[in-house]
Amino acid sequence: MNLDDAIKHAEEQGENERDCHCAAEHRQLAEWLKDYKRLLEVS
């Protein structure tokens, strides 16, 4: 799994998760991964 796959997976889980707490955590993870990706691209 690469970074793009991890972002996609976290976003999908954030959309499909029935537990609101877990869905929110997946959405937050996706945002952190996107931030990390942007930092890697700048470096």
CHARMM internal coordinates of N, CA and C (Angstrom, degrees):
IC EDIT
DIST 1 N 1 CA 1.4490
DIST 1 CA 1 C 1.5302
ANGL 1 N 1 CA 1 C 107.45
DIST 1 C 2 N 1.3106
ANGL 1 CA 1 C 2 N 115.87
DIHE 1 N 1 CA 1 C 2 N 130.89
DIST 2 N 2 CA 1.4585
ANGL 1 C 2 N 2 CA 119.46
DIHE 1 CA 1 C 2 N 2 CA 175.78
DIST 2 CA 2 C 1.5282
ANGL 2 N 2 CA 2 C 109.57
DIHE 1 C 2 N 2 CA 2 C -100.83
DIST 2 C 3 N 1.3195
ANGL 2 CA 2 C 3 N 116.29
DIHE 2 N 2 CA 2 C 3 N -179.14
DIST 3 N 3 CA 1.4645
ANGL 2 C 3 N 3 CA 120.97
DIHE 2 CA 2 C 3 N 3 CA -175.81
DIST 3 CA 3 C 1.5221
ANGL 3 N 3 CA 3 C 111.79
DIHE 2 C 3 N 3 CA 3 C -62.46
DIST 3 C 4 N 1.3228
ANGL 3 CA 3 C 4 N 117.78
DIHE 3 N 3 CA 3 C 4 N -42.27
DIST 4 N 4 CA 1.4665
ANGL 3 C 4 N 4 CA 120.33
DIHE 3 CA 3 C 4 N 4 CA 178.45
DIST 4 CA 4 C 1.5271
ANGL 4 N 4 CA 4 C 111.45
DIHE 3 C 4 N 4 CA 4 C -62.72
DIST 4 C 5 N 1.3235
ANGL 4 CA 4 C 5 N 116.70
DIHE 4 N 4 CA 4 C 5 N -39.82
DIST 5 N 5 CA 1.4673
ANGL 4 C 5 N 5 CA 120.54
DIHE 4 CA 4 C 5 N 5 CA 177.26
DIST 5 CA 5 C 1.5289
ANGL 5 N 5 CA 5 C 110.96
DIHE 4 C 5 N 5 CA 5 C -63.75
DIST 5 C 6 N 1.3278
ANGL 5 CA 5 C 6 N 116.50
DIHE 5 N 5 CA 5 C 6 N -40.21
DIST 6 N 6 CA 1.4639
ANGL 5 C 6 N 6 CA 120.70
DIHE 5 CA 5 C 6 N 6 CA 180.00
DIST 6 CA 6 C 1.5280
ANGL 6 N 6 CA 6 C 110.81
DIHE 5 C 6 N 6 CA 6 C -65.47
DIST 6 C 7 N 1.3306
ANGL 6 CA 6 C 7 N 116.57
DIHE 6 N 6 CA 6 C 7 N -40.69
DIST 7 N 7 CA 1.4657
ANGL 6 C 7 N 7 CA 120.52
DIHE 6 CA 6 C 7 N 7 CA 177.72
DIST 7 CA 7 C 1.5214
ANGL 7 N 7 CA 7 C 109.84
DIHE 6 C 7 N 7 CA 7 C -62.59
DIST 7 C 8 N 1.3204
ANGL 7 CA 7 C 8 N 116.20
DIHE 7 N 7 CA 7 C 8 N -47.88
DIST 8 N 8 CA 1.4657
ANGL 7 C 8 N 8 CA 120.64
DIHE 7 CA 7 C 8 N 8 CA -179.61
DIST 8 CA 8 C 1.5290
ANGL 8 N 8 CA 8 C 110.82
DIHE 7 C 8 N 8 CA 8 C -60.28
DIST 8 C 9 N 1.3128
ANGL 8 CA 8 C 9 N 116.31
DIHE 8 N 8 CA 8 C 9 N -44.13
DIST 9 N 9 CA 1.4646
ANGL 8 C 9 N 9 CA 120.83
DIHE 8 CA 8 C 9 N 9 CA -179.70
DIST 9 CA 9 C 1.5272
ANGL 9 N 9 CA 9 C 110.97
DIHE 8 C 9 N 9 CA 9 C -62.15
DIST 9 C 10 N 1.3258
ANGL 9 CA 9 C 10 N 117.01
DIHE 9 N 9 CA 9 C 10 N -46.10
DIST 10 N 10 CA 1.4647
ANGL 9 C 10 N 10 CA 120.61
DIHE 9 CA 9 C 10 N 10 CA -179.58
DIST 10 CA 10 C 1.5278
ANGL 10 N 10 CA 10 C 110.73
DIHE 9 C 10 N 10 CA 10 C -63.29
DIST 10 C 11 N 1.3246
ANGL 10 CA 10 C 11 N 116.86
DIHE 10 N 10 CA 10 C 11 N -40.08
DIST 11 N 11 CA 1.4677
ANGL 10 C 11 N 11 CA 120.24
DIHE 10 CA 10 C 11 N 11 CA 178.12
DIST 11 CA 11 C 1.5268
ANGL 11 N 11 CA 11 C 110.93
DIHE 10 C 11 N 11 CA 11 C -64.41
DIST 11 C 12 N 1.3280
ANGL 11 CA 11 C 12 N 116.58
DIHE 11 N 11 CA 11 C 12 N -44.29
DIST 12 N 12 CA 1.4634
ANGL 11 C 12 N 12 CA 120.41
DIHE 11 CA 11 C 12 N 12 CA 179.21
DIST 12 CA 12 C 1.5235
ANGL 12 N 12 CA 12 C 111.01
DIHE 11 C 12 N 12 CA 12 C -62.46
DIST 12 C 13 N 1.3199
ANGL 12 CA 12 C 13 N 116.81
DIHE 12 N 12 CA 12 C 13 N -42.32
DIST 13 N 13 CA 1.4637
ANGL 12 C 13 N 13 CA 119.92
DIHE 12 CA 12 C 13 N 13 CA 179.49
DIST 13 CA 13 C 1.5280
ANGL 13 N 13 CA 13 C 110.36
DIHE 12 C 13 N 13 CA 13 C -66.97
DIST 13 C 14 N 1.3132
ANGL 13 CA 13 C 14 N 116.64
DIHE 13 N 13 CA 13 C 14 N -34.88
DIST 14 N 14 CA 1.4556
ANGL 13 C 14 N 14 CA 120.29
DIHE 13 CA 13 C 14 N 14 CA 177.45
DIST 14 CA 14 C 1.5152
ANGL 14 N 14 CA 14 C 112.55
DIHE 13 C 14 N 14 CA 14 C -65.66
DIST 14 C 15 N 1.3320
ANGL 14 CA 14 C 15 N 116.45
DIHE 14 N 14 CA 14 C 15 N -29.07
DIST 15 N 15 CA 1.4633
ANGL 14 C 15 N 15 CA 121.17
DIHE 14 CA 14 C 15 N 15 CA 178.88
DIST 15 CA 15 C 1.5338
ANGL 15 N 15 CA 15 C 111.62
DIHE 14 C 15 N 15 CA 15 C -84.25
DIST 15 C 16 N 1.3273
ANGL 15 CA 15 C 16 N 116.79
DIHE 15 N 15 CA 15 C 16 N -36.05
DIST 16 N 16 CA 1.4588
ANGL 15 C 16 N 16 CA 121.25
DIHE 15 CA 15 C 16 N 16 CA -170.00
DIST 16 CA 16 C 1.5282
ANGL 16 N 16 CA 16 C 114.56
DIHE 15 C 16 N 16 CA 16 C -97.33
DIST 16 C 17 N 1.3164
ANGL 16 CA 16 C 17 N 117.07
DIHE 16 N 16 CA 16 C 17 N -13.53
DIST 17 N 17 CA 1.4608
ANGL 16 C 17 N 17 CA 120.78
DIHE 16 CA 16 C 17 N 17 CA -175.98
DIST 17 CA 17 C 1.5288
ANGL 17 N 17 CA 17 C 110.45
DIHE 16 C 17 N 17 CA 17 C -68.13
DIST 17 C 18 N 1.3148
ANGL 17 CA 17 C 18 N 116.78
DIHE 17 N 17 CA 17 C 18 N 134.69
DIST 18 N 18 CA 1.4677
ANGL 17 C 18 N 18 CA 121.21
DIHE 17 CA 17 C 18 N 18 CA 179.82
DIST 18 CA 18 C 1.5277
ANGL 18 N 18 CA 18 C 111.50
DIHE 17 C 18 N 18 CA 18 C -81.29
DIST 18 C 19 N 1.3006
ANGL 18 CA 18 C 19 N 116.79
DIHE 18 N 18 CA 18 C 19 N -32.23
DIST 19 N 19 CA 1.4660
ANGL 18 C 19 N 19 CA 121.62
DIHE 18 CA 18 C 19 N 19 CA 179.65
DIST 19 CA 19 C 1.5319
ANGL 19 N 19 CA 19 C 108.27
DIHE 18 C 19 N 19 CA 19 C -78.87
DIST 19 C 20 N 1.3077
ANGL 19 CA 19 C 20 N 116.96
DIHE 19 N 19 CA 19 C 20 N 117.61
DIST 20 N 20 CA 1.4754
ANGL 19 C 20 N 20 CA 121.92
DIHE 19 CA 19 C 20 N 20 CA -176.37
DIST 20 CA 20 C 1.5215
ANGL 20 N 20 CA 20 C 111.86
DIHE 19 C 20 N 20 CA 20 C -57.90
DIST 20 C 21 N 1.3324
ANGL 20 CA 20 C 21 N 116.71
DIHE 20 N 20 CA 20 C 21 N -39.48
DIST 21 N 21 CA 1.4684
ANGL 20 C 21 N 21 CA 120.13
DIHE 20 CA 20 C 21 N 21 CA -179.01
DIST 21 CA 21 C 1.5262
ANGL 21 N 21 CA 21 C 110.54
DIHE 20 C 21 N 21 CA 21 C -64.61
DIST 21 C 22 N 1.3180
ANGL 21 CA 21 C 22 N 116.96
DIHE 21 N 21 CA 21 C 22 N -45.53
DIST 22 N 22 CA 1.4662
ANGL 21 C 22 N 22 CA 120.90
DIHE 21 CA 21 C 22 N 22 CA 179.82
DIST 22 CA 22 C 1.5268
ANGL 22 N 22 CA 22 C 111.06
DIHE 21 C 22 N 22 CA 22 C -65.93
DIST 22 C 23 N 1.3132
ANGL 22 CA 22 C 23 N 116.71
DIHE 22 N 22 CA 22 C 23 N -40.21
DIST 23 N 23 CA 1.4655
ANGL 22 C 23 N 23 CA 120.60
DIHE 22 CA 22 C 23 N 23 CA 179.14
DIST 23 CA 23 C 1.5190
ANGL 23 N 23 CA 23 C 110.15
DIHE 22 C 23 N 23 CA 23 C -61.37
DIST 23 C 24 N 1.3174
ANGL 23 CA 23 C 24 N 116.94
DIHE 23 N 23 CA 23 C 24 N -43.84
DIST 24 N 24 CA 1.4642
ANGL 23 C 24 N 24 CA 121.01
DIHE 23 CA 23 C 24 N 24 CA 179.26
DIST 24 CA 24 C 1.5283
ANGL 24 N 24 CA 24 C 110.85
DIHE 23 C 24 N 24 CA 24 C -63.38
DIST 24 C 25 N 1.3256
ANGL 24 CA 24 C 25 N 116.94
DIHE 24 N 24 CA 24 C 25 N -38.67
DIST 25 N 25 CA 1.4593
ANGL 24 C 25 N 25 CA 120.14
DIHE 24 CA 24 C 25 N 25 CA 178.82
DIST 25 CA 25 C 1.5262
ANGL 25 N 25 CA 25 C 111.09
DIHE 24 C 25 N 25 CA 25 C -66.59
DIST 25 C 26 N 1.3088
ANGL 25 CA 25 C 26 N 117.86
DIHE 25 N 25 CA 25 C 26 N -38.87
DIST 26 N 26 CA 1.4574
ANGL 25 C 26 N 26 CA 120.50
DIHE 25 CA 25 C 26 N 26 CA 177.65
DIST 26 CA 26 C 1.5266
ANGL 26 N 26 CA 26 C 111.21
DIHE 25 C 26 N 26 CA 26 C -66.73
DIST 26 C 27 N 1.3249
ANGL 26 CA 26 C 27 N 116.84
DIHE 26 N 26 CA 26 C 27 N -40.25
DIST 27 N 27 CA 1.4667
ANGL 26 C 27 N 27 CA 119.47
DIHE 26 CA 26 C 27 N 27 CA 177.22
DIST 27 CA 27 C 1.5254
ANGL 27 N 27 CA 27 C 110.72
DIHE 26 C 27 N 27 CA 27 C -63.77
DIST 27 C 28 N 1.3361
ANGL 27 CA 27 C 28 N 117.24
DIHE 27 N 27 CA 27 C 28 N -40.26
DIST 28 N 28 CA 1.4653
ANGL 27 C 28 N 28 CA 120.60
DIHE 27 CA 27 C 28 N 28 CA 177.67
DIST 28 CA 28 C 1.5217
ANGL 28 N 28 CA 28 C 110.30
DIHE 27 C 28 N 28 CA 28 C -64.89
DIST 28 C 29 N 1.3120
ANGL 28 CA 28 C 29 N 117.53
DIHE 28 N 28 CA 28 C 29 N -42.22
DIST 29 N 29 CA 1.4565
ANGL 28 C 29 N 29 CA 121.19
DIHE 28 CA 28 C 29 N 29 CA 177.72
DIST 29 CA 29 C 1.5213
ANGL 29 N 29 CA 29 C 110.68
DIHE 28 C 29 N 29 CA 29 C -59.76
DIST 29 C 30 N 1.3174
ANGL 29 CA 29 C 30 N 117.27
DIHE 29 N 29 CA 29 C 30 N -43.62
DIST 30 N 30 CA 1.4623
ANGL 29 C 30 N 30 CA 121.13
DIHE 29 CA 29 C 30 N 30 CA 178.35
DIST 30 CA 30 C 1.5232
ANGL 30 N 30 CA 30 C 110.76
DIHE 29 C 30 N 30 CA 30 C -59.13
DIST 30 C 31 N 1.3294
ANGL 30 CA 30 C 31 N 117.57
DIHE 30 N 30 CA 30 C 31 N -41.78
DIST 31 N 31 CA 1.4693
ANGL 30 C 31 N 31 CA 120.69
DIHE 30 CA 30 C 31 N 31 CA 179.40
DIST 31 CA 31 C 1.5227
ANGL 31 N 31 CA 31 C 111.00
DIHE 30 C 31 N 31 CA 31 C -65.61
DIST 31 C 32 N 1.3298
ANGL 31 CA 31 C 32 N 117.20
DIHE 31 N 31 CA 31 C 32 N -41.62
DIST 32 N 32 CA 1.4667
ANGL 31 C 32 N 32 CA 120.38
DIHE 31 CA 31 C 32 N 32 CA 178.00
DIST 32 CA 32 C 1.5254
ANGL 32 N 32 CA 32 C 110.85
DIHE 31 C 32 N 32 CA 32 C -63.46
DIST 32 C 33 N 1.3112
ANGL 32 CA 32 C 33 N 116.70
DIHE 32 N 32 CA 32 C 33 N -41.09
DIST 33 N 33 CA 1.4652
ANGL 32 C 33 N 33 CA 120.22
DIHE 32 CA 32 C 33 N 33 CA 178.93
DIST 33 CA 33 C 1.5240
ANGL 33 N 33 CA 33 C 111.21
DIHE 32 C 33 N 33 CA 33 C -65.00
DIST 33 C 34 N 1.3265
ANGL 33 CA 33 C 34 N 117.07
DIHE 33 N 33 CA 33 C 34 N -39.06
DIST 34 N 34 CA 1.4679
ANGL 33 C 34 N 34 CA 120.47
DIHE 33 CA 33 C 34 N 34 CA 176.54
DIST 34 CA 34 C 1.5297
ANGL 34 N 34 CA 34 C 110.79
DIHE 33 C 34 N 34 CA 34 C -63.62
DIST 34 C 35 N 1.3353
ANGL 34 CA 34 C 35 N 116.48
DIHE 34 N 34 CA 34 C 35 N -42.16
DIST 35 N 35 CA 1.4645
ANGL 34 C 35 N 35 CA 120.20
DIHE 34 CA 34 C 35 N 35 CA 176.77
DIST 35 CA 35 C 1.5207
ANGL 35 N 35 CA 35 C 110.75
DIHE 34 C 35 N 35 CA 35 C -60.97
DIST 35 C 36 N 1.3189
ANGL 35 CA 35 C 36 N 116.19
DIHE 35 N 35 CA 35 C 36 N -44.46
DIST 36 N 36 CA 1.4645
ANGL 35 C 36 N 36 CA 121.33
DIHE 35 CA 35 C 36 N 36 CA 178.65
DIST 36 CA 36 C 1.5281
ANGL 36 N 36 CA 36 C 110.90
DIHE 35 C 36 N 36 CA 36 C -60.87
DIST 36 C 37 N 1.3082
ANGL 36 CA 36 C 37 N 116.85
DIHE 36 N 36 CA 36 C 37 N -42.78
DIST 37 N 37 CA 1.4589
ANGL 36 C 37 N 37 CA 121.54
DIHE 36 CA 36 C 37 N 37 CA 178.83
DIST 37 CA 37 C 1.5336
ANGL 37 N 37 CA 37 C 110.75
DIHE 36 C 37 N 37 CA 37 C -60.82
DIST 37 C 38 N 1.3435
ANGL 37 CA 37 C 38 N 116.03
DIHE 37 N 37 CA 37 C 38 N -43.63
DIST 38 N 38 CA 1.4692
ANGL 37 C 38 N 38 CA 119.76
DIHE 37 CA 37 C 38 N 38 CA 178.64
DIST 38 CA 38 C 1.5310
ANGL 38 N 38 CA 38 C 110.62
DIHE 37 C 38 N 38 CA 38 C -62.88
DIST 38 C 39 N 1.3274
ANGL 38 CA 38 C 39 N 117.62
DIHE 38 N 38 CA 38 C 39 N -40.30
DIST 39 N 39 CA 1.4568
ANGL 38 C 39 N 39 CA 120.80
DIHE 38 CA 38 C 39 N 39 CA 177.94
DIST 39 CA 39 C 1.5254
ANGL 39 N 39 CA 39 C 111.20
DIHE 38 C 39 N 39 CA 39 C -63.19
DIST 39 C 40 N 1.2960
ANGL 39 CA 39 C 40 N 117.49
DIHE 39 N 39 CA 39 C 40 N -40.02
DIST 40 N 40 CA 1.4621
ANGL 39 C 40 N 40 CA 120.94
DIHE 39 CA 39 C 40 N 40 CA 178.56
DIST 40 CA 40 C 1.5273
ANGL 40 N 40 CA 40 C 111.23
DIHE 39 C 40 N 40 CA 40 C -64.64
DIST 40 C 41 N 1.3249
ANGL 40 CA 40 C 41 N 116.33
DIHE 40 N 40 CA 40 C 41 N -37.20
DIST 41 N 41 CA 1.4612
ANGL 40 C 41 N 41 CA 120.31
DIHE 40 CA 40 C 41 N 41 CA -178.66
DIST 41 CA 41 C 1.5254
ANGL 41 N 41 CA 41 C 111.84
DIHE 40 C 41 N 41 CA 41 C -70.60
DIST 41 C 42 N 1.3209
ANGL 41 CA 41 C 42 N 117.54
DIHE 41 N 41 CA 41 C 42 N -29.99
DIST 42 N 42 CA 1.4670
ANGL 41 C 42 N 42 CA 121.94
DIHE 41 CA 41 C 42 N 42 CA 179.93
DIST 42 CA 42 C 1.5321
ANGL 42 N 42 CA 42 C 110.96
DIHE 41 C 42 N 42 CA 42 C -77.52
DIST 42 C 43 N 1.3103
ANGL 42 CA 42 C 43 N 115.42
DIHE 42 N 42 CA 42 C 43 N -33.36
DIST 43 N 43 CA 1.4833
ANGL 42 C 43 N 43 CA 119.89
DIHE 42 CA 42 C 43 N 43 CA -176.07
DIST 43 CA 43 C 1.4934
ANGL 43 N 43 CA 43 C 112.71
DIHE 42 C 43 N 43 CA 43 C -70.26
END
COOR INIT
IC SEED 1 N 1 CA 1 C
IC BUILD
